[in-house]
Structure formats: C-alpha cells, structure tokens
Amino acid sequence: MIKSEIRNPELWREGDMKIEWVRSHMPLLRNIEDEFRKDRPFEGLKVALSIHLEAKTAYLCRVMAAGGARMSVTGSNPLSTQDDVAAALSHDGMSVFARHGCSPEEYDRHISMVIQSGPNIIIDDGGDIVHAVHTSFRHLIPDIIGGCEETTTGILRLKAMDKAGELEFPMVLVNNARCKYLFDNRYGTGQSVWNGINRTTNLIVAGKNVVVAGYGWCGKGVAMRAKGLGASVIVTEIDPVKAVEAVMDGFKVMTMEQAAPIGDIFVTVTGCRDVITPAHFVRMKDGAICCNAGHFDCEVDVAGIAGTATESWRARENITGYRMPGGNAVYILAEGRLVNLASGDGHPAEIMDMSFAIQALSARYLVENRKNLHGKLIDVPQEVDEAVARKKLACWGVSIDVLSSAQRRYLNM
C-alpha cells in the first residue's frame, strides 16, 4: 500500500511552523496531549481521519498519535487542504492522502486509501468516510469500534442512515456537544466566514446588504458578525421558529426570492442543496457576491449558474464572475465550497481547541467503553462536555460558583 500521496514532501518545514503556531494557542489540546502521551489510550489502534487538512487538524492528528494511534489522514474538502501541512504530517510518519485542489476522482481515491488502512476509529467531517465504508468497504466494519462526526451535515447523514437501519457501528455526535456548537458554529463560523470573504474580495462590508441563508448556530454567528461590521442583515429561513428568533434579534426576514434583488453579499449556511439557484442569480444586482459556509458545494448552485451565464471569467484569485442573460454580473467565491476554509484558514485556533478537545476525548470514550455502548448514535457524555468547559475556564483563570449541598437538594426536589 502507498504510504502517502501528497503534493510536495519538501514543504514540511513550512507546515510544521504552522502547526507549532496553532499548538501554542491551543492549551486544551496541549493538556490532552500530555495525558495521552502518558496513558496511551489508542495503543495498537488505527485511526482514519477526514477533516479539513490545515494546521489545527494537523495538531489534533499529532495529539491522537501521542496517544498511540496509527494515523491515516485525508482532507474533507479539496480546496481547504494545505499542502505544507500535509507534508508535515507525512514527515511525522503518518499516512497522508491529500492534495490542494485535487479532482473529485482523486478526492474519492484518497478517502478509499485512508479506509484501506483498516481503521478501528473514524474521525469524520461530513460523513464521507462513514458513507464509503458502508458502501464499498463493508468487510472492514467488524474491526471498527466507532467514530466521531464533526459537523451538522454529517450528523444529518448519520441520522438518515440510522433511521434506515443502515448504520453498522456507533458514532459520537460531536457537533451536538455544547462546547462544540455554541462556540465553533457560532463564534468560529461567524469570524472565519468574514475572514475568508474579506481576504478574498478586499471589499468593505459596512453599508452593504448581507443575506444569510439559514439561522442555525452558524447562521447566527455569520449574521452577528456581519452586523458588527456595519452591514444591514437579511435572513432567509424555512423554520418558522428560527425566523421569529431572527426578527427578534433585529434582522429582516424574507424569502430568497425577495432578497435576491436586494442583497450585495449572500452567504448560505443551511446544509441543504439548491439554496441559491439560477432563478435567484438572474434577479441579483450587478456585482452581487455569493458564497457558501454550510459544508457541501451544492448550496450555491454553481453548475446552474454556469449553465445560465452567457460568459464566465476569473475575476480574482478564488473568485469566478458570471454574466447573466440580463447583463448583471454575479461573483462566486471559492467555487461554492466552504468560504472560510477554501478562502481562509478556517476557525480561530482558540475555537478549534475546544472542538478538537471534544473530538479527542470522545474517541477515547469510544475505546474505553466499547463493550458498553448502546445504540448507534451516541451523544457526547456530559462529563466530557463539562470537562472541556472547565479546562477552558482554567486556561483563562476564571472561577465559577459551586452549588452547596442545600442548593443541590433544593434543585432536586
């Protein structure tokens, strides 16, 4: 079996420098790394990981390896893979199959090569490894203890599989942990999306109409940061309760059809497909900008706009312009892929410190409780969630109150 498939092994020093930078800002993972190095919870086990392959993910890989895991690694999005980071992990001795900008065929092959390692634990982002195991590598299922899923989209896929009776091993729903979605999805996405947009466009946000499709935790973060940058924010939703929440948070709410001719910048954060389609593109202002932060590259219908446009061109690095039949130009960032990763470095290190702490501790929980797991969809244990929060507070030097015995008795009445 091929050990690694990366673009340039000589880039490892640049990648190592990036990893060391984020490590210095991820105290929770440093603490867990020390614990893992001492306890070796993954000794003799193989871990297959598919998460956006940049520096913070690479540090998670090193933490898992410190615990004895034999790591096989790929990225979950071709445009978010950083070749120097991939080279650094390969230099560490890990099996790495990832290249920035790889073709769909190469991406699928990389997923397959990671799975062929025969994993005992899966760490997934969006469900591509889990799906491939169930469709093409079923003979490996008996050796799989379980896995952890990072994203909302991946959890939706897992729930659909479980409902259909197709999920064959336990999966921890990492994204549902409070220390994940309350911070990663809201503050992480909120900041990293605008980092990506601003870095790519070099345009001002203040004074513009920003349309945010979806008002889940990610959408809340994107809308909040857009407001902070001086934009007038419009929210589109399908959930009436979330729509009421958006109105009470001070945002305009309307349909995408109504928002199309008003918006200057559109951000999809839904996890669904066909959120912005040619029917919307043709109604947009000349110069409207569209991007996606909801995982897969089907929320903004890039194929649809390409088929509708009378011409297209490379407007700037990571920006494609499309001329609509009516003459208006619409710009798509990062090919409709995750703008915060394909056009930036993803969530801040301090945010991913919490998310990846949940990942690492959830993987250890699977190993330590492999004989006592009930059901296929496993919530992150409350003690793991709270342990991460307490560690984070300790890093900040923050203390909180503790219930007295009388208070505990009162609340338990």
TORFIDREN-239681 format. One line per field, with one value per residue (C-alpha): residue in three letters; x, y, z. Coordinates in steps of 0.25 Angstrom, whole numbers, plus 5000, padded with zeros to 4 digits. Example, Ala and Ser with C-alpha at 12.3 -4.5 7.8 and 13.67 -1.06 7.14 Angstrom:
// TORFIDREN-239681
residuo = c(ala:ser)
x = c(5049:5055)
y = c(4982:4996)
z = c(5031:5029)
//
This chain:
// TORFIDREN-239681
residuo = c(met:ile:lys:ser:glu:ile:arg:asn:pro:glu:leu:trp:arg:glu:gly:asp:met:lys:ile:glu:trp:val:arg:ser:his:met:pro:leu:leu:arg:asn:ile:glu:asp:glu:phe:arg:lys:asp:arg:pro:phe:glu:gly:leu:lys:val:ala:leu:ser:ile:his:leu:glu:ala:lys:thr:ala:tyr:leu:cys:arg:val:met:ala:ala:gly:gly:ala:arg:met:ser:val:thr:gly:ser:asn:pro:leu:ser:thr:gln:asp:asp:val:ala:ala:ala:leu:ser:his:asp:gly:met:ser:val:phe:ala:arg:his:gly:cys:ser:pro:glu:glu:tyr:asp:arg:his:ile:ser:met:val:ile:gln:ser:gly:pro:asn:ile:ile:ile:asp:asp:gly:gly:asp:ile:val:his:ala:val:his:thr:ser:phe:arg:his:leu:ile:pro:asp:ile:ile:gly:gly:cys:glu:glu:thr:thr:thr:gly:ile:leu:arg:leu:lys:ala:met:asp:lys:ala:gly:glu:leu:glu:phe:pro:met:val:leu:val:asn:asn:ala:arg:cys:lys:tyr:leu:phe:asp:asn:arg:tyr:gly:thr:gly:gln:ser:val:trp:asn:gly:ile:asn:arg:thr:thr:asn:leu:ile:val:ala:gly:lys:asn:val:val:val:ala:gly:tyr:gly:trp:cys:gly:lys:gly:val:ala:met:arg:ala:lys:gly:leu:gly:ala:ser:val:ile:val:thr:glu:ile:asp:pro:val:lys:ala:val:glu:ala:val:met:asp:gly:phe:lys:val:met:thr:met:glu:gln:ala:ala:pro:ile:gly:asp:ile:phe:val:thr:val:thr:gly:cys:arg:asp:val:ile:thr:pro:ala:his:phe:val:arg:met:lys:asp:gly:ala:ile:cys:cys:asn:ala:gly:his:phe:asp:cys:glu:val:asp:val:ala:gly:ile:ala:gly:thr:ala:thr:glu:ser:trp:arg:ala:arg:glu:asn:ile:thr:gly:tyr:arg:met:pro:gly:gly:asn:ala:val:tyr:ile:leu:ala:glu:gly:arg:leu:val:asn:leu:ala:ser:gly:asp:gly:his:pro:ala:glu:ile:met:asp:met:ser:phe:ala:ile:gln:ala:leu:ser:ala:arg:tyr:leu:val:glu:asn:arg:lys:asn:leu:his:gly:lys:leu:ile:asp:val:pro:gln:glu:val:asp:glu:ala:val:ala:arg:lys:lys:leu:ala:cys:trp:gly:val:ser:ile:asp:val:leu:ser:ser:ala:gln:arg:arg:tyr:leu:asn:met)
x = c(5000:5005:5009:5005:5000:5003:5008:5022:5029:5039:5029:5028:5036:5026:5015:5022:5023:5008:5005:5014:5007:4993:4999:5004:4989:4982:4985:4973:4979:4993:4988:4981:4994:5001:4990:4990:5005:5005:4993:4994:4979:4980:4992:4991:4979:4977:4970:4965:4962:4956:4955:4959:4974:4980:4989:4979:4974:4989:4991:4979:4986:4998:4991:4984:4998:5003:4992:4998:4989:4994:4988:4983:4979:4972:4964:4949:4950:4960:4961:4963:4975:4989:5000:5011:5002:5000:5015:5018:5009:5015:5029:5024:5022:5007:5000:4994:4986:4982:4986:4980:4971:4970:4960:4947:4953:4966:4957:4950:4962:4969:4957:4958:4973:4970:4960:4969:4977:4967:4963:4958:4953:4948:4948:4939:4935:4922:4921:4929:4938:4926:4918:4929:4931:4917:4916:4930:4938:4927:4937:4945:4933:4935:4948:4942:4940:4932:4935:4932:4925:4929:4918:4903:4903:4910:4900:4888:4894:4897:4882:4877:4886:4881:4867:4868:4875:4888:4898:4906:4915:4914:4916:4918:4911:4922:4915:4903:4912:4910:4925:4925:4912:4911:4925:4931:4918:4914:4927:4937:4928:4924:4938:4945:4934:4937:4952:4950:4941:4949:4963:4957:4949:4957:4943:4936:4925:4919:4907:4904:4892:4897:4887:4889:4882:4879:4879:4884:4896:4905:4896:4894:4909:4910:4899:4904:4918:4912:4904:4917:4924:4913:4904:4889:4886:4874:4872:4865:4859:4850:4848:4837:4843:4857:4850:4843:4857:4864:4853:4854:4870:4868:4869:4860:4854:4849:4849:4862:4853:4850:4865:4871:4870:4873:4886:4900:4907:4900:4905:4898:4899:4888:4894:4883:4885:4879:4878:4882:4879:4878:4865:4871:4884:4877:4870:4882:4889:4901:4913:4906:4915:4911:4918:4915:4919:4909:4919:4916:4917:4903:4896:4900:4896:4910:4906:4893:4899:4910:4899:4891:4902:4906:4921:4930:4943:4954:4951:4962:4968:4957:4946:4939:4930:4917:4910:4895:4886:4881:4895:4897:4910:4910:4922:4924:4935:4943:4935:4923:4931:4933:4938:4944:4954:4955:4958:4964:4970:4957:4952:4962:4971:4965:4951:4956:4964:4950:4944:4956:4957:4943:4948:4960:4952:4941:4950:4956:4942:4939:4951:4949:4934:4934:4927:4916:4911:4896:4891:4898:4896:4904:4903:4916:4915:4912:4924:4933:4926:4927:4942:4945:4938:4945:4958:4955:4951:4964:4972:4966:4968:4953:4946:4931:4922:4919:4905:4904:4898:4886:4884:4886:4875:4866:4868:4866:4852)
y = c(5000:5014:5021:5035:5043:5058:5069:5073:5066:5077:5087:5080:5091:5102:5092:5089:5104:5106:5094:5099:5113:5108:5098:5110:5115:5102:5099:5089:5080:5082:5077:5065:5062:5061:5052:5043:5042:5037:5028:5023:5021:5017:5008:4998:5004:5011:5024:5029:5044:5053:5067:5080:5078:5090:5093:5091:5078:5074:5077:5068:5057:5059:5058:5045:5040:5043:5034:5023:5024:5020:5031:5031:5045:5052:5065:5067:5078:5079:5094:5094:5085:5092:5084:5089:5084:5070:5069:5072:5060:5051:5055:5051:5037:5037:5032:5045:5045:5059:5070:5084:5085:5070:5066:5059:5045:5048:5052:5039:5031:5038:5034:5020:5019:5024:5014:5003:5005:4997:5007:5004:5018:5028:5043:5049:5063:5062:5047:5043:5032:5026:5026:5020:5009:5005:5005:5000:4994:4987:4975:4985:4988:4977:4984:4997:5001:5014:5028:5043:5053:5067:5074:5077:5072:5059:5057:5058:5048:5039:5040:5037:5024:5020:5023:5014:5003:5004:5010:4998:5004:5015:5029:5040:5053:5062:5074:5073:5076:5089:5092:5090:5096:5108:5113:5106:5108:5122:5129:5121:5121:5135:5140:5131:5133:5148:5146:5138:5147:5160:5153:5149:5161:5172:5180:5187:5181:5193:5199:5186:5177:5164:5152:5140:5127:5119:5123:5112:5114:5116:5126:5133:5135:5140:5150:5155:5158:5164:5173:5176:5180:5190:5182:5182:5167:5160:5145:5135:5122:5110:5108:5118:5118:5121:5132:5138:5138:5145:5156:5158:5158:5171:5165:5166:5152:5149:5139:5137:5141:5154:5156:5153:5167:5174:5167:5171:5158:5145:5134:5121:5113:5102:5089:5087:5088:5098:5110:5120:5116:5122:5127:5136:5139:5146:5155:5159:5173:5175:5171:5162:5153:5139:5129:5116:5113:5101:5090:5084:5091:5090:5101:5111:5104:5107:5097:5104:5118:5113:5107:5120:5130:5136:5137:5134:5138:5138:5151:5150:5138:5129:5138:5134:5144:5140:5149:5147:5148:5161:5167:5167:5160:5151:5146:5133:5131:5118:5110:5110:5102:5106:5120:5120:5109:5110:5125:5125:5117:5113:5115:5122:5113:5116:5111:5099:5096:5093:5086:5076:5074:5069:5060:5054:5051:5045:5036:5032:5030:5020:5012:5011:5008:4999:4988:4997:5005:5005:5009:5015:5030:5034:5047:5053:5050:5062:5059:5061:5074:5080:5075:5083:5095:5095:5093:5105:5114:5109:5114:5128:5128:5129:5122:5119:5116:5103:5098:5096:5083:5091:5096:5083:5077:5089:5087:5072:5074)
z = c(5000:4997:5009:5005:4994:4995:4986:4991:5003:5003:5009:5022:5030:5026:5030:5043:5046:5044:5053:5064:5064:5066:5077:5085:5084:5088:5103:5104:5093:5099:5113:5106:5098:5111:5117:5104:5104:5118:5117:5102:5101:5086:5087:5075:5069:5055:5053:5040:5039:5029:5034:5027:5026:5031:5043:5055:5049:5048:5063:5066:5058:5066:5079:5075:5071:5084:5090:5082:5069:5056:5047:5033:5029:5017:5016:5015:5004:4993:4994:5009:5009:5011:5004:5014:5026:5019:5016:5031:5036:5025:5030:5044:5039:5037:5024:5017:5005:5001:4991:4990:4978:4975:4965:4970:4966:4974:4986:4985:4984:4996:5004:4999:5002:5017:5019:5013:5026:5033:5044:5057:5060:5050:5051:5040:5035:5027:5027:5014:5021:5028:5015:5007:5018:5017:5002:4998:5010:5018:5020:5030:5038:5049:5053:5055:5069:5065:5061:5063:5054:5054:5046:5046:5031:5035:5047:5037:5028:5041:5045:5032:5031:5046:5042:5030:5039:5031:5041:5046:5057:5068:5064:5074:5070:5074:5067:5077:5089:5095:5095:5080:5074:5084:5081:5068:5060:5065:5068:5059:5047:5050:5050:5039:5029:5029:5029:5017:5010:5013:5010:4996:4992:4999:4999:5010:5018:5024:5017:5009:5010:5014:5012:5022:5017:5030:5044:5052:5061:5049:5042:5056:5056:5042:5043:5057:5051:5038:5047:5055:5042:5039:5029:5028:5030:5024:5028:5020:5027:5025:5040:5046:5060:5055:5047:5059:5066:5055:5055:5070:5068:5060:5046:5034:5029:5016:5005:4996:4984:4991:4996:4983:4977:4990:4995:4992:4999:5000:5010:5011:5024:5023:5020:5009:4994:4983:4993:4983:4968:4954:4957:4968:4961:4949:4959:4966:4966:4956:4965:4975:4982:4986:4995:5004:5018:5020:5016:5003:4990:4986:4994:4983:4970:4963:4952:4950:4949:4939:4930:4931:4929:4915:4919:4931:4935:4946:4953:4964:4972:4977:4970:4957:4950:4942:4933:4934:4921:4926:4927:4942:4947:4959:4966:4973:4983:4985:4975:4984:4994:5009:5008:5022:5018:5003:5004:5018:5030:5036:5050:5060:5068:5081:5076:5070:5083:5089:5077:5075:5090:5089:5077:5085:5098:5090:5083:5096:5101:5090:5093:5108:5107:5094:5101:5108:5096:5094:5080:5068:5071:5083:5090:5095:5110:5119:5127:5115:5110:5124:5126:5113:5118:5132:5125:5116:5128:5136:5124:5125:5140:5142:5154:5155:5167:5172:5178:5192:5198:5201:5187:5181:5190:5186:5171:5172:5179)
//
